[in-house]
Amino acid sequence: MIKTYWLDLCFDMMEDYVPKDVGEYNEGYHHRERFNRIASHIEIAANFFATAHCEKSAQERIIYMFLYLGIGYSAVGDYIKSMAYKTNALRLQEKYLDDSHPLTATIYMNIATAYNDEGHHAKALEWYRKVLTIVESLYGEQHIDIARIYNGIGRAHYHRAEYDTAFGYHNRALMINEEAYGEKHLDTATTYFYIADIYSDRGKYSEALDYYFKCLSIREEFLDAEHPTMATTYNNIASVFNAQGKENESLDWYKKALAVFTKVYGSDHPRTARLIGNIAGILRDKGKYLESLQLYIKSLVTIEKSYDGNHPDIAMTLCNIGSVYNRLGHYDEALECLNEALTIYENSTDFESRVSALIYTNIASVYRSKREYNKALGFFQKALNINKKVFGEEHPRTALAYNNIAVIYYWQKQYESALQYYEKSLLIREKVLGTDHPDTAMVYNNKATVYYELKEYDTALDWHYKALVVCENHFGYDHITTALSYNNIAAVFQEQGKFEDALEWYNKALIIKEKILGFEHPDTALMYNNKATVYLKTKEYDKALNLICRAVIVMSICGLEKHPDMEKYTDSMCDCYELSSNKDSDFTSWFEDRVETYPHWCT
């Protein structure tokens, strides 16, 4: 037998730096430089001894070393290498160990987890079931390792949006955890976290936050504030606040998580990149499109380095980049990104998933922006079909799909069809989310816009006021969503010829948008335009001109020269100029002066 002193030394080094179990943390595990310094030595030793004739105990150590390398490279974000080493461990296991060996179960568990992380959830389930069979035969059905497997199986079903099945497995895991450890244990906290994720995806945000904070209180007791598991908890709490429309609270929690991940993993780790993408989403929703785009692209570069080209995280990031390009009015770039994302998912075993539905939704949104409504309708219908299949009829995502189709019918002036689909959306949201939920209020607003077009202004106001009550109760008086209701009510008053009332409500909306979004934001520009239309009606052309000119300049500052609203504002400004007291002067000189002296002339 060959001497194995070198093997023993490398094995001991590896044990110091890499945990034996996924999810177990060790301070050195998260310091990439330290891992990278020893990894090359471990690789050379493992590859050398894998081809040598060693005694059985040495063979097991070689398998462990390959497995440890797989876990270590996963920790530093190199998932391609990670899977390669886990596969090497599996190859040697098949050669030297039988299927009932505990190390075989450990390898299967790690491979299942890797497939789950890579988005191959059907494959993950195959491996979880293999390891479950082994562990049940070794330790029985109530062993703590069974709970970890149940959580893994539950997680795979969760990613496939099979929520009831996922919930069942997590509850089974929770019963074992609480029986073995009680409520105050990290494994129990992990199960709380997974249950919270399910509530969050189902739109039950209060229940989600309850479980996230139960999880957080346990983790705070056992872990340092800068532990990566803490950061993951911060991230998911942030996502719920974002879904509730509480953007500032959300951003605070995301930044808290980002600070931890950056310190622990570095700036070029996929976990850090995903968090940067989450912050980019907040900036996108705030209308800071160029800042958002920069962060999404930064996130994409990192994720592409860590995974092969067909990873769902790459598709998701491309989808988000496409959505920003759409809002910027760069439709060709948007479709290019979205079609690339779609291609990735078409090659996936989990094609009909929530992400593919989101990609279809974003493609449809681009065609809606381009006013190609029939194409938009086709893609929204595809998204609806997937959402119904994945989530079921009575789910917030299915309700959103109905709403999106209704919007297209609205723009096609098919108002009866629009009302029909809004009603489908409303029935689901009122049943699942309740009548006092902001997503339900959105449908109230949307139905009101249809009645507005039908010139049923009193009915429109009734629905707008109904939405306003929900928004004020949920968000308060100084929130963007509340401002939207103010704007909509103003539009109805304007159409009724109640111009003073219209200006009063537009001003209420404008004050909120200037306060929260700032003066140089596309939504603020829209408010300047809306107020200008009232002054045009009252023939106060100079006031109208100042406002519409301001809207044009703001859109330009925001980089939205290609946006369709920019063309509309520019045409309106030119028409307004011809009616103003400036009509006898040179328009180009006047506009250049306005640009140069902006914002000093703004009042």
N, C-alpha and C positions, 0 to 999 in steps of 0.2 A: 504493500500500500504506500502511496505517495505521502510524504510528510505534509502536514497541514498547518504548520505554525503560522504561515502567512495568512491562510484562510481564517484561523482563529483570531488573529490580530485584526483583520479587516472586519470580521463579524462583530467583534467587541466594539470597534469604532462605530459601526453602523448602528448598533443597539443604542449608543449614546445619543444619536442624532435623529433617528427616525422611529416613530411609534410602531408597535406591532399591530395596532388596530386602527382602522380609519376612524377618525373622530377623537382619538386620544391625542392629547397635546403635550408637548415637551418643549421647553423654551428654545432649545437649539434647532428644533424642527422648523421654526419660522425664520431662522436667520439664513438666508439663501447662500450668502458667501461661505458660511461654514459648511453647509451641505455640499456646495459645489467643490469645495477644496478636497473633500474626502471621496466624492462620488466617483471620480475617475479611477481612484485606487480600488474601490469596491468593484467597479465595472470590470477592470482588468482581472482581478482575482476571481470574480464570479465566472467570467467567460473562460478563464484558464481551467479552473477546477471542474467546470461543467463538462469538459471533454476528457477529464482525467478519470482514472479508476480510484474511487475513494470508498471508504467504509460508509455504512448506512448513516451514521450520525453526521458525517461530513456532507453527505448528499442532502440531508435535510437542511443543514446550514446553508448550502448553496442555494436551495430553493428559497429559503428565507431571505437570503441576500437579494435575489432577483425581485422578490416580492417587496422588500424594503426599498429597493431602488425605485420600483413602480410607485410606491406611496410617496417617497421623497420627491420624485419628479412631479407628481401630482401637486404636492404642496408648493413647489416653486413655479407651477403654472405651465410646465412642459407636458401636456397631456398626451402628445404623440409618443414621446419617449416612455412616459408612464405606462401606457397600454402595451408597448412593446415588451417592457420588462415583466409586467404581469403575465403576458402571454408566454414568455420564457419560463416563468415559474410554473405555469400550467403545463407546459410541455414536459418539464422535468418531473412534475407531480405524476403525470400519466405514465412516465417511465419507471419511477421508483416507488410510488405510494399507491395504496388501494383507495377506493372511493369512500371508505369509512374513516379515513385518517383525519384527525382534527386539523392538520395543516391543509388538507384538501378543502375542508370547509372554509378555512381562512382565505385561501386563494379564490374560491368560488365567490365568496362574499365581496372581495375586493374587485373582482371582474364585474360582478353585478352592479356594484356602486359606480364603477367607471362607465359602464354602458348607460346608467341612469344620468350621470353627469354629462355625458356626450349627447344626450337626447335620444338614445336608442332604447326606448322604454320597454318595447316588446321583448327585445333581447335581454334586458335587465331582468324582466320577470322570469324568463327561462332559467337564468342563473340563480336568482333568489329561491326558486322552487327546488333547485338541485341542493343548495346549501341547507334549506329547511329540512329536506329529507334526511340529510346526514346528521344535522344537529339534533333533530327529534330522536333519531335512533341512538345517539350517543348520550344525551342528557335528559331526554323527556320533553314534554310539551310546555312545561312551566319554567324552563331555564331562562336566565336573563338574556342569553344570546338569541333565544327565540323572539324576544321582544324587539331586539335590534333588527332581526330579519323581517318581522311584521312591519316595522317602521319603514324598512327599505321597500317592501312590497307595496305598502300604502303610498309611499312617495312616487313609485312608478305609476300607480293608478291615478294619483293626483295629477301628474304631468300629462296623463292621457284624458284628463277632465272626467274621470270615472269617480266622482266625488263620494258617492254613497259607499262604494267598495273601499275606497281609500280610508274613509272615516271608520269603517268597520275594523280594518286592520290596525289603525292607530289606537282605537279604543281597546282592542285586545292587547296591544303593546302596553298601553297605559295601565291596565289591570295588573299585568305582570310586574311592571315597574313599581307601582304603588305597593304591591304586595311584598316585593323584595326589598325595596329601599324606603318606601314612604314617599310623601309628596316632595320633600326637600332633597332632591337628588338631581344631578345633571341629566341623567337619562330620562327622568320624568319631565324635566324642563324641555328636552328635545321633542318629546311627544306633544307637549303643550304647543310648542312652536309649529309643528306640522298640522295640528288641528286648527290653529289660528290661520294658517295659510289657506285651508279649505274654506273657512268662514269668509276670509277676505275675498277669495275668488267668487264666492257665491253672493257677494255684495252685502254680507251681514257684518258691517264694519264694527259695530259696537261689540259683538261677540268676539270678533277677531282681535280687537284691542285688549279685551279682557284676558284672552289667552296669551297674547304677546307679553303683556305686563306681568302675568303670572310666571311666565317663562323668564322674563328679565329679572324679577325679584329673586328667583333661585340662582340664576347665573351671577348676579351681583354678589351673592353671598359666597360663592365658591371661586369666582374668576376675577382676575384683574380687569379694570375698566378698559385696558387697551388689549384685551384678548380678542382674537379674530371672531370667536363665536359671539362675543358681545356686539361686535360691529355688524354681524349678520342680523342680529335682533334689532339693532338701531335701524338698519336698512328697511326691514319689513314693517316696522312701526311707521317709518317715513312714508312707505308706499300706501298705507291705509289713510294717513292724514292727507296725502295727495288725492286719493280717490274721494275723500270727503270734501275736497276743495279747499283744504287748509294748507295753502302752498307755503306760507312762511314757516309753520311748524314742521312741515315735511322737509323743507330745505335745511332747517336746523338739524334734524335727525340724520339726513343724508350726509351732511358735512361732518357730523360727529363720527359716522361710520367710515367716511373717506379718510379722515385723519388716522384712524386705527389701521385700516388696510394699507395705506401708503407707508406707514411706519413699519408694519409687520412684513408686508409682501413686496413693497417697492411700487413705483409708479407704473411699471410695465408688466404687471401681473393681471391675468384675466379677471380676477375678482375685483381688483381695483378698477379695471376698465369698465366692468359692468356698473359699478357705482358711479363712475364718471358719466356713463350713459344715462343713469337715473337722474342725475343733476341736469344733464342736457335736456331731458324731458321737461323738467320744471321750467327751465329757461325758454324752451319752445312754447310752452303753454302761457308764459308771461309775455310772449311776442318778441323775445330777444333771439331772433332767428339766426343771426350770424354767429353769435356766441354759442348758441346751441349746436350749430353745424360744426364748428371747430371742435367742440368736445366730443360729439358723436364720431367724427372722423378719427380723433385721437384714440377713442375707445376701439374703433374698428381695427386700426393698425395693430394694436396690442392683441386683440382677440384672434386676428388672422395668424399671428406668429405662434399662437398657443395651440390651435386646433387645425385639423385638416379643413379643406375648403367647403365641406358639406355640413359643418356644424350648425345647429339651430341658432346659437348665439350670433354667428356671422349673419345669418338670414334676418334675425331680429334687429340687429344694428343697421343693416342695409334698409330694412323696412322703415326704421325711425329716420334715417337720413333722407329717404324718399319723402317722408311726410313733411320734413322741413323744407325741402326743395319745392314741394307743392305749395306751401304757405308763402314761399318767396316768389311764386309765379314761374319757377324754372321747371316747366312741366316735362320736357324731354329728359332732363337729368333725374327727375323724380321717377319717371317710368323706367328708366334704365336701372336704377337701384332696386326698384320694386320687382321688376322682372327677374333680376339676378337673384333676389331673395326667393322668389317663387320657384325658380329652377332648383335651388338648393332643397327646398321642401318637396318638390316633385320627385326628387331622388331619395327621399326619406321614407323609412318604413312607417312613420307616423304622419303621413301626408295630411290626412284629414284631421287636423288638430286645430287648437285655438289660434296658433300662430299663423297657419295657412289662411284661416278665416280673416285674421287681422290684415294679412298681406292683400287679400282680395278686397277688403274694405278700403285700404289705402289706395289701391289701384283705382277703385271706383271713385274715390274722392278726387283723384287727379282728373279723371274724365268729367266729373261733375264741375270742377273748376274750369275745365276747357269747354264747358257747355255741350259736351257730347253725351247727352243724357241717356240715350239708348245703350251705349257701351257701359256707362256707369250703372245702369239698372241691371245689366247682365252680371256684372261682378258683385254688386250688392246681393243679388239673388243667390250667387254661389256661396257668399259668406253666410247668408241666412240658412242655406241647406246644411252647411257644415255645423253651424252653431246649434241647429235643431238636433242634428245627429249626435254631436259631442256633448252638449249641455242639456238637451231636452227643450221642450216647449216653454216651460215656466222658469226661465232663467234670464237675468239681466242682460246677458250678451245677445240672447235671442230677441229680447225686447229692443235692444239697440239696433239690431239688423232690420227689424220691422220699421223702426223709426227712420233709418237711412233710406229705405225704399220709399217711405212716405214723402221724404224730402224731395226725391227725384220726381215723383208724381206732382208735387207742389210746383216745382220749377217747370214742368211740362203743362201746367195749368189744368191738370186732371184732378180737380179739387175733391171730388167725391172719393176717388181712389186713395188720395192722400189721407182724407179723414178716416177711411176704412183701415188703413195700415197704422195710422196714429192710434186708433182705438185698440188695435191688437197689441201694440206696444204698451199702451196705458193700462190695459187689463192685467198684463203680466207685472208691470212695475207696481201698481197699486196692491196687488196680491202679495208679491214677493218682498218689495221694499217698503210698502206703506204709502199712504197719501201725503205724508209729510216729509218725503225724501226728495232731495234736490234733483235726482234723475227723473222722478215722477213729475216734478215741477217743470222740467224741460219739455215734457210732452204737453203739459198744459199750455206753455208758451207757443209750442209749435202748432197746436190745434187753433190757438188764437190767431196765428198768422194766416191760416186758411180762411177763417171767418172774416178777417180783414180784407182779403182778396175778394171774397164774396160780398163785400160791402155790408156785412152784418156786424156793424161796429160795436153795438152794445154787447152782443154775444162775445165778440173778440175781447172787449174790456173785461167782461166777467172772467174769462179764462186767464187773462193777464193778471188780474188782481188775485186770482186763486194761486197762481204761480208766485206772485210777489209775497204773499203771506208766508208761504213755505220758505222762500229765500231769506226773508228778513228774520224769521224764527231760527233758521238753520245757520245762516252765515252772519247775520247782523246787518246793520245799515251801511257799512263801509266795505262792501265786497263786490268783486267784479260780476258775479252772478246776479246779485241784487241790482247792480247798475244796468245789466241787460234788461231786466224787467222794467226799470224806469224808462229806458230807451224805447222799449216796445209800446209802453203806454203812451209815451210822447208821440210816437208815430200815428197812433189811432187818433189822438186829439188833433194832430196836424191834418189828417185826412178829413176830419169832421169840421175843419175850419176854425177850431178853437186854438188859435196860434199862441195866445198868452199861456194857456195851459201847456201846450206843447213845449214852449221854451222853458217853462218851469221844470218840467220833467226831464228834458234834455240836459238842463243845467245840473240837475241832481245826479244824473248819470255821469256827466263830464267831470264834476268835482271828484267823484270816486275814482274815475279812470286816471285823471291827472295825479291824484294822490298816490294811487297804488302802482300804476303802470308808468307814470311819468308823462311829461309833455311830448316826448318823441317816441311814440309807440303807434303802430298801425291802428289799434282799436281806439286810441285817443284821436287819431286823424279822422276816423269814421265819425266820431262825435262832432268834430269841427264841421265836417261835411253835412251832417244831419241838421245842425243848427243853421248852416248856410241855406239849406233848402227852405227853412221857415222864413228867413229874411227875404229870400227871393219871392215867396208868396206875398209877403207884406210890402214888397217893392223897396226894401231897404238895401239897395244893391251894394253900397260901399261896405256895409257890415258883412254882407254875404261874401263879397270878394275877399276881404281880409281873412275870413275863416277858411274859405276853400283854397286860397293861396297857402295858408298855413298847413292845410292837409297835404297839399302837393309837396311842400318842402319836407314835412315830416316823413312821408313815404320815401322820399329820396334819401334822407338821412338813414332810414332803416334798411336801405339797399333793396327796395321793392319797386324799382323802375319798371320791371317786367310784369308786375302784378296787374290783373285786369282792373282793379279799383283805381290804379294810377291813371290809366287811360280815361276812365270815367271822370275822375277829379280834374284832370287837365282840360278835358273838353268843357266841363262845367265852368272852370275858371275862365277860359277864353270867352265863353258865352256871357258870363257875368261881367267880364271886363267891358264888353261892348255896351252894357247897360249902366255902367257906373260913371261917376264923375271924371274918371280918368280916360274915358273913351277917345278923347281927341289927342292923347299923347301916344308915344311909341310903346307898344306892349312889351317888346323885348327888353328895352331899356328899363321900363318899369319893373319887370319881373326880376331882372338881374340885380336891380337895386334892392328889391325885397329879399333876395337870397343873401346878398352881402350884409344887409343890416339886420337879418334875423338873429335873435328873437326880439330885438329892441322895440319893434313896432307892435308886438303882440300885446293885446289887452284882454 
